[in-house]
Amino acid sequence: MSRLTRRSFGALIGATSASLATPGLLRAQNAGRLVIIGGGFGGASAARFARINYPEVEVTLVEPWPSFITCPYGNLILGGKRTLPQITHSYDGLRARGVDVVQDRAADIDYTAKTVTLESGSVLDYDKLIVSPGIGLRWDAIEGYDESAAQIFPHAWMGGDGSQISTLRQQLEDMPQGGVVGISIPGNPFRCPPGPYERISMIAHYLKEANPTAKIMAFDAKEGFSKQGLFEDAWGELYGDMIEWIPASGDGQIVRVDVENKLFISEFGEEHRVDVGNVIPPQYAASIVRDTGLADESGWVPVDARTFAAASVSDVHVIGDANIAAPLPKSGYVANSTSKVAVAAALAEVTGRDAPADPVYFNTCYSHGGDDYGFSVVGVYRTTDEGFVETPDSGGISPRGPLSELADNRRLEAGYADAWYESITRDMFS
Ligand SMILES: Cc1cc2nc3c(=O)[nH]c(=O)nc-3n(C[C@H](O)[C@H](O)[C@H](O)COP(=O)(O)OP(=O)(O)OC[C@H]3O[C@@H](n4cnc5c(N)ncnc54)[C@H](O)[C@@H]3O)c2cc1C
């Protein structure tokens, strides 16, 4: 392992070029160090917010991928409404703001020495650490479903290098006429509660033109789902009987897959033959927080509701999907908005500024049911000594009713969804 830390390397450079340094850089050398693990919705948002609002703090962002492919709007690739480059975002904007973006993977964290060891062997010192590494997939949860099986039955539930979502799209294009798409959906909690149902809608949107006799069988480990009435209205209005949603009690829980014979096998032992299989497995927090003792036995990380400080160690804040913040959903919106509270709370001590006293959190989840067909659910949350709570009589959900009466509303909401995507990705990467 390299013993020359990025901190000591930075100090050497500083010593030789101090006379050339700008006031901003001098300030940064004198203040605290914020290290952020994960350059997705939580981490990129935190890095940008910290850089803009706390210029005296040095910000380092660790992310293994050279650019970020969003899961939001990934389903629209399946629907033929977006391409991969349209949902791929560069870290150059953050670099231009002065964030030190390190393309590497955090391999270990020493909470006593306050260091992060990277896969390359470099060591980063931190005063405050923000961790937003997203989810890990439980490869042990569905028999026969491991990383190699995911090449045949893609999950397409993490951005990564984009190959999972591209493979699934290609499989839909290659499917024979009248074929069956099987989707296996996990129980709670999981990333993006409405995501699987938007995916069903977008696959149906594509198949309606390209393969109108195809079927989609959605096997669900639950009895109900987010925005269910709105999704079912959209499916009935736009796709006839193409979609069959099967709850757990109706044989929906898939416990085994056989990729060679293209089979989904349910807990009742029924075998379902599919032409294309999309398995969204059960999830927990990404390995870096499970392997370093931050997660509890549930596989997720308990945090303080006002600061996102990890319950088990000091100077570490965990944001995004990896933490336990129910009833806040695991969404990009939540990861982005809570990242700002976490940064302010983390940096209050090193900068002497106030921490947020009584934060309010919001979430809006938009979904696309088809062309010009959007709807949403909004939640507002506060904190009490017991943790996160939904604010009574707040939030809301799009109206239900016949499309003939709601076409304008659905069209407007599809536009709002596009605007949301545009603004949140700017708030992360510009
Ligand atoms: C199909 C789909 C559709 C969705 N649609 C929406 C939507 O419309 N609206 C919405 O709000 N949310 C949506 N979501 C949810 C959203 O994607 C997540 O909630 C959000 O990405 C969580 O942010 P995060 O920072 O926790 O994780 P991520 O955004 O996944 O970022 C985690 C980052 O950490 C990196 N990382 C992991 N381990 C390490 C390590 N050891 N070292 C360094 N880096 C590491 C990863 O490479 C990744 O870039 C959707 C999700 C899916 C799957």
Ligand as a Chemical Component Dictionary entry (heavy atoms), coordinates in Angstrom:
data_LIG
# 
_chem_comp.id                   LIG 
_chem_comp.type                 NON-POLYMER 
_chem_comp.pdbx_formal_charge   0 
_chem_comp.three_letter_code    LIG 
# 
loop_
_chem_comp_atom.comp_id 
_chem_comp_atom.atom_id 
_chem_comp_atom.alt_atom_id 
_chem_comp_atom.type_symbol 
_chem_comp_atom.charge 
_chem_comp_atom.model_Cartn_x 
_chem_comp_atom.model_Cartn_y 
_chem_comp_atom.model_Cartn_z 
_chem_comp_atom.pdbx_ordinal 
LIG C1  C1  C 0 -34.871 2.027  -13.008 1  
LIG C2  C2  C 0 -34.742 3.092  -11.964 2  
LIG C3  C3  C 0 -35.425 4.280  -12.101 3  
LIG C4  C4  C 0 -35.299 5.264  -11.132 4  
LIG N1  N1  N 0 -36.010 6.425  -11.295 5  
LIG C5  C5  C 0 -35.945 7.380  -10.341 6  
LIG C6  C6  C 0 -36.667 8.590  -10.504 7  
LIG O1  O1  O 0 -37.380 8.802  -11.494 8  
LIG N2  N2  N 0 -36.564 9.524  -9.528  9  
LIG C7  C7  C 0 -35.797 9.339  -8.429  10 
LIG O2  O2  O 0 -35.736 10.244 -7.576  11 
LIG N3  N3  N 0 -35.079 8.190  -8.243  12 
LIG C8  C8  C 0 -35.151 7.211  -9.166  13 
LIG N4  N4  N 0 -34.421 6.053  -9.008  14 
LIG C9  C9  C 0 -33.662 5.833  -7.752  15 
LIG C10 C10 C 0 -32.273 6.457  -7.789  16 
LIG O3  O3  O 0 -31.524 5.935  -8.861  17 
LIG C11 C11 C 0 -31.525 6.144  -6.484  18 
LIG O4  O4  O 0 -32.375 6.345  -5.389  19 
LIG C12 C12 C 0 -30.302 7.026  -6.355  20 
LIG O5  O5  O 0 -29.404 6.703  -7.399  21 
LIG C13 C13 C 0 -29.623 6.866  -4.988  22 
LIG O6  O6  O 0 -28.480 7.664  -4.911  23 
LIG P1  P1  P 0 -27.169 7.120  -4.182  24 
LIG O7  O7  O 0 -26.194 8.239  -4.158  25 
LIG O8  O8  O 0 -27.541 6.452  -2.921  26 
LIG O9  O9  O 0 -26.658 5.951  -5.136  27 
LIG P2  P2  P 0 -26.139 6.067  -6.649  28 
LIG O10 O10 O 0 -26.810 7.184  -7.340  29 
LIG O11 O11 O 0 -26.266 4.699  -7.221  30 
LIG O12 O12 O 0 -24.617 6.410  -6.498  31 
LIG C14 C14 C 0 -23.742 5.540  -5.842  32 
LIG C15 C15 C 0 -22.354 5.692  -6.473  33 
LIG O13 O13 O 0 -21.393 5.134  -5.570  34 
LIG C16 C16 C 0 -20.414 4.455  -6.319  35 
LIG N5  N5  N 0 -19.770 3.479  -5.423  36 
LIG C17 C17 C 0 -20.259 2.316  -4.947  37 
LIG N6  N6  N 0 -19.352 1.716  -4.144  38 
LIG C18 C18 C 0 -18.278 2.539  -4.112  39 
LIG C19 C19 C 0 -17.011 2.470  -3.465  40 
LIG N7  N7  N 0 -16.655 1.424  -2.709  41 
LIG N8  N8  N 0 -16.141 3.489  -3.659  42 
LIG C20 C20 C 0 -16.477 4.560  -4.426  43 
LIG N9  N9  N 0 -17.664 4.668  -5.058  44 
LIG C21 C21 C 0 -18.552 3.663  -4.910  45 
LIG C22 C22 C 0 -21.197 3.832  -7.465  46 
LIG O14 O14 O 0 -20.348 3.551  -8.568  47 
LIG C23 C23 C 0 -22.220 4.927  -7.782  48 
LIG O15 O15 O 0 -21.765 5.802  -8.790  49 
LIG C24 C24 C 0 -34.484 5.063  -9.984  50 
LIG C25 C25 C 0 -33.805 3.860  -9.850  51 
LIG C26 C26 C 0 -33.929 2.870  -10.812 52 
LIG C27 C27 C 0 -33.161 1.588  -10.653 53 
# 
loop_
_chem_comp_bond.comp_id 
_chem_comp_bond.atom_id_1 
_chem_comp_bond.atom_id_2 
_chem_comp_bond.value_order 
_chem_comp_bond.pdbx_ordinal 
LIG C1  C2  SING 1  
LIG C2  C3  SING 2  
LIG C2  C26 DOUB 3  
LIG C3  C4  DOUB 4  
LIG C4  N1  SING 5  
LIG C4  C24 SING 6  
LIG N1  C5  DOUB 7  
LIG C5  C6  SING 8  
LIG C5  C8  SING 9  
LIG C6  O1  DOUB 10 
LIG C6  N2  SING 11 
LIG N2  C7  SING 12 
LIG C7  O2  DOUB 13 
LIG C7  N3  SING 14 
LIG N3  C8  DOUB 15 
LIG C8  N4  SING 16 
LIG N4  C9  SING 17 
LIG N4  C24 SING 18 
LIG C9  C10 SING 19 
LIG C10 O3  SING 20 
LIG C10 C11 SING 21 
LIG C11 O4  SING 22 
LIG C11 C12 SING 23 
LIG C12 O5  SING 24 
LIG C12 C13 SING 25 
LIG C13 O6  SING 26 
LIG O6  P1  SING 27 
LIG P1  O7  DOUB 28 
LIG P1  O8  SING 29 
LIG P1  O9  SING 30 
LIG O9  P2  SING 31 
LIG P2  O10 DOUB 32 
LIG P2  O11 SING 33 
LIG P2  O12 SING 34 
LIG O12 C14 SING 35 
LIG C14 C15 SING 36 
LIG C15 O13 SING 37 
LIG C15 C23 SING 38 
LIG O13 C16 SING 39 
LIG C16 N5  SING 40 
LIG C16 C22 SING 41 
LIG N5  C17 SING 42 
LIG N5  C21 SING 43 
LIG C17 N6  DOUB 44 
LIG N6  C18 SING 45 
LIG C18 C19 SING 46 
LIG C18 C21 DOUB 47 
LIG C19 N7  SING 48 
LIG C19 N8  DOUB 49 
LIG N8  C20 SING 50 
LIG C20 N9  DOUB 51 
LIG N9  C21 SING 52 
LIG C22 O14 SING 53 
LIG C22 C23 SING 54 
LIG C23 O15 SING 55 
LIG C24 C25 DOUB 56 
LIG C25 C26 SING 57 
LIG C26 C27 SING 58 
# 
